[in-house]
């Protein structure tokens, strides 16, 4: 930069050259001294311009502005240089031999993994996958399944009814969030002629509290087989095969008499406790057994409601909760852990 011809301005030239040697603190102090709004040297020089004779104002003002531009460029260049020095210093401290941080980017939810495994087992037995709507009418969810009109499951304290118009062309009644996937069985029986073999995974909804053993919305898998000559022996053989495949060869299984409106006879199915292997523990309440599903022979009234000849056709059905089975497999004592979305807990189960 050439001399300006103004001694007080030319005296700043050494300070301009020295900017390239300043550290961060010195740089900020020098910026305040030269370009500060209140006491900066060049700021004061700019304020003197209006006081000069008119003939001197243009030359002096041009010299001040030229010097300001030079200082601003020098300050910017030094700041950039200091930032680059700091970046290089940080990079030099990085140990490039350290392994990278492991990022958990997601995975199968334990319940989803159980559903997929169960589905694969039954697909191997020739069962198809069937799905249906989650908002159903009372006819599909209750009446076609042989529920009596005064059954307590149809009360508001058990079932979630919705304010929705009936679906055109379908059998009516009030609309509700399905309480089981059994309505899909009805839809399969109405849509296809036997033989029928299908499983029905999906979400179901009940007016239940959210506690260690209950959830208001959860996954369920039901199965249905209808053909000529199907007996309870076929049901037992099918479920025994499933238990051996899912829980391992040699796992004990037992059937206990039960009652469901849509099956007759009906049975609850227990397996050997997976935590104590039958010796008795708090999880199985000392019995050595844990219930995993309900089952039975399809009630003749259900077949007749779907237009099938109950004298010609028989069938079996079963239903299970994958979340409860996941609790058995992974040793989870509170079903809420499976639905709260805690990534640390889910990652622990997946590891």
N, C-alpha and C positions, 0 to 999 in steps of 0.2 A: 504494500500500500504506500502510495507516494505521500510526501508531507503535504499537509493542508495549508500551511502558511500561517496557522494560528497556533502560537506556542502552547497554550493550555490544552489544545486538542492533540498536538503532536507529542506532548509529554505522555500521552496514554499508549503510544505505540509499543513500548517495552512490556507493558502489562498485557497487551493483546497477544504478543508472542509467548508470554509466560503461561497463558491459559493451558497450553498443551501439556504442561507439567503438573497441573494441580490434581489433588485427589478430590473425592466427593465433597468433603466439608469445605475445603479451600475453594472449590468451584462455586458452591452456593454463596459463600461469603463474597467472592469477587463479583459474582453476578449482582448481588445486592448493592455493592459499592459502586459499580459502574452503571447498571441499568435499573436500580431500584426506583420504585415510583416516588418515594418521598425524598431520599437523600442521594440518589444515584448521580454520579458526575455528569453523565450525558443527559440525564433528565433535567438537571439544573441548567445545563448549557442550552437545552431546548427552550426552557422558560425565559432565557435572556434574549432570545431572538427578537421578540416584539419591542424590546427596549433599545435596540440598535438603530442607528440612522438608516433610512430606507435604502441607501446605496450599498450598505454592508449586509443587509439582511439576507439577500439571496445567496451570496457566497458562503456566509457563515452557516446558514441553515443547511445548504447542500453538504458542507463539510461534516456537520454534526450527524446528519442522516447517513452519510457514507460510513462514518465510524460506527454508528449504531448497527448497521447491517453487518459490518465486519465482526463486531463483537458477538452479535447473535449467532452468526454462522460458526464462530470459534467455540462458543459455549455448547451449541448443539453437537458439533463434531466431537468435543471432549466427552460429553455425556454418552454418546454412542460408543466411544472407545472404552470408557470405564465399564459400561454394561457388557461389552464383549469380553473384557478382561475378567469380570465376575463370572460370566457364563463358562469361560474356559477353566476358571479355578474350580467351579462346582463339578464340571465334567471330569477334571483330573482326580477328584475325590471319589468318583464312582468306581466300585469294584466290578469290572465287566465280567469277571469270572463267576459272580453270584448267580444262582438260578433265578429265573424270572418269577414274579409273584403268580401263584396259581389263581386263576379267575374261575369261579363257579358260574357257569353260564346257563345252568338249568338242567333238568333231567325229568324222568318219569316220576310222577307222583306215586307214592306207594299203592294207593287205591287203584290208580290207573294200571299199574303194573300187574296187580292181582286180577283186575278185570280182563286184561289181555291174556294172561296165563289161563284163566278159567275158560275164556272163549276159545282158545286154541285147543284145549282138551276136548271140549264138546264138539268143535268142528271136526276133530279127528274121529268122532263117533257118528258123523253125518248130520249134525245139527246145523241149520242155517242161523244167521243173525237177523232178527226182526226188530224193528223200531216202530214207535207210534207217538202220537201227540202227548204233550205233558198236561195240557188242559183237556179234560174229558167230560163227558156227561155222566149223570148218575147211572144211566142204563149200562154203559160200558164198564164203569168202575165198580158197580154194585149189583144191579138187578140181573144182568146177564150171567153174573157169577154166583147166582143163587143166594145172595144176601136177602134175608127177610126185610120187609119194609121198616120194621122197628129195630133193626140191628144198631147197637150203640156206635159202631164205627161210622155211621152216617150222621151222627150228631156234630154240632159245631165245635164241640170241645175236642174232637178228633180230626175232623176234616176241614180243609181250607177251601171254602166256596168263593167263587169269583163272580163279579158282575159282568157277565159276557153273554151275548146272544147265542142261541143254539146254532150249531153248524148246519147249513142247509143240506138236506138229504140224509142226515144222520138221525139216529134215534135220540130222543131228547131227555128231558129232565134238567135239573139245575147243573150249571157248569162248575167244575171244581178242579183243583190241582190234584192229579192222580195220586192215590195213596199207595199204590203198588204198580208193578208193570204188568199185572194180570190183564188189564184191558187190551194189551197187545195180543194176548192169547186169543181173546174174543175176535179181534180183527183178523188174526190168522185163520181161525176156524171159519169165519164168514167169507174170507177171500179165496181160500184154497180148499180143495177136496183132499181128504186123507189119501195117502199117508202124509203126516205132518211131523216134522222134527225141527224145532227151533228154540233158540234161547233169546231172551229179551233183556238186554242191559239198558239201564237208563236211570235218570233222576226221578225220585219220588218225594212227596211232600206230606208232612203230617203236622198237626197242631200239637207238637211235643216240645217240652223244655229242652234247652241246650245244656246237657249235663254230661258227666263222665261216660254214660252209656247210651245216650240218646242225642239225636240231631233232628232239627225240623226239616232238613233237606239232605238227602243222602242217596248214594247209588244202590241199586238193587239189580240182581240178575235172576230172572225166572226162566224155567224151561218147560217145554211142552212136547209130548209125543203122543200122537193119535193114529191108530191104525186098527185093523182087524186082529183080534187075538192078543193084544197087549195085556200083560198081567202085572201083579205086584212083584213078581219075580224079576221082570224086566226093569222095574224101577229100582229094586235093590241092587241088581247087577250093575246098572248104569251108575248109580251113586257110589257104590263100592269102588268101581273103576276110577271115578273122579277123585275120591279120597286117596287112593293109592298113588295116583299120578301127582296130585297136588301136594300132599303132606308127606309122601314117601312110602315105599313098600313096607308092608308090615304094620301100618297104622291101623289100630283097632277102630271099628265103627259099630254103632248100635242104633236100632230104631225103637222109638217109644211111641205108643198110641197117643193120638192127639185129635184135635177137631179143627177143621176149616170149612166154611160154608161151601166151597167150590170143589172139595175133594172128599171121597168116601170109599174105602177107609183112608184115614190120614195118619201121618207119623212125623214126629220130630226126629231129626238125625243128629247124633252126637259123635264126636271123634275123641280119641284119646288125647288128653290135655298135652299140648305141645311144650308146656313149660316144665311140668313134673313127670311127663310120660306115664301117667296113670297112678302115680304114688299118692297124689293128693297134695294140694297147695292152696294158698289163699285165692289165686286166680280162678281155680275151678271149684272153690268152696269146699275143698277136701274130697270131692267126689271122684276125681281122676278123669272126668269127662267134661267136654265143652260143646254146647249146642252150636251148630253152624247153619242149619237150614230146616225148613218145613217142606213136607212133601205129601203125596197121596195120589190115589187114582181119581181121575177127572169125574166129577159127579155127573150122573146121567142127565140131570136137569140142565147142566151147562151145555152139554152136547145138543140137547133138544132145543135150547134157546138159540143155538146157532144153526138149526135146521138139519142136524145130523141124526141118524137113526141110532139111538143108544143101545138097541139090541144087536146091531151089527158092529158098531165101533166101540172101542175102549181106549183109554189113554192114561198117561200119568203126567203129573206136573210137580214142579218143585220151585222153591224160591230161597235166595240167600242174600245176605248183605256183605258185599265185598269189603266194606270198611271194618266190619267185625272180624272177618277172616284175616284182613291185613293186621289187625291188632294181635291176633294169635301168632301170625308169622313173625312180626317184628317186636313182639313183647311190649306193645303199647298198652298202658293201663287206662288212658283217658281218651275217648274218641275225639274230643275237641282238639287235641293236638294235630289230628289229621286234616282239620278244616280251617285252622287259624292262619295258615300261610306263613309260618315261621320258617324262613329259608334255612336257618341254622339247624333246626330240628329235622327238616326234611332231607337236608344234605347228609346229616348223620345217619339216617335210615338208609339212604342210597349208597353209603360208603361200605 
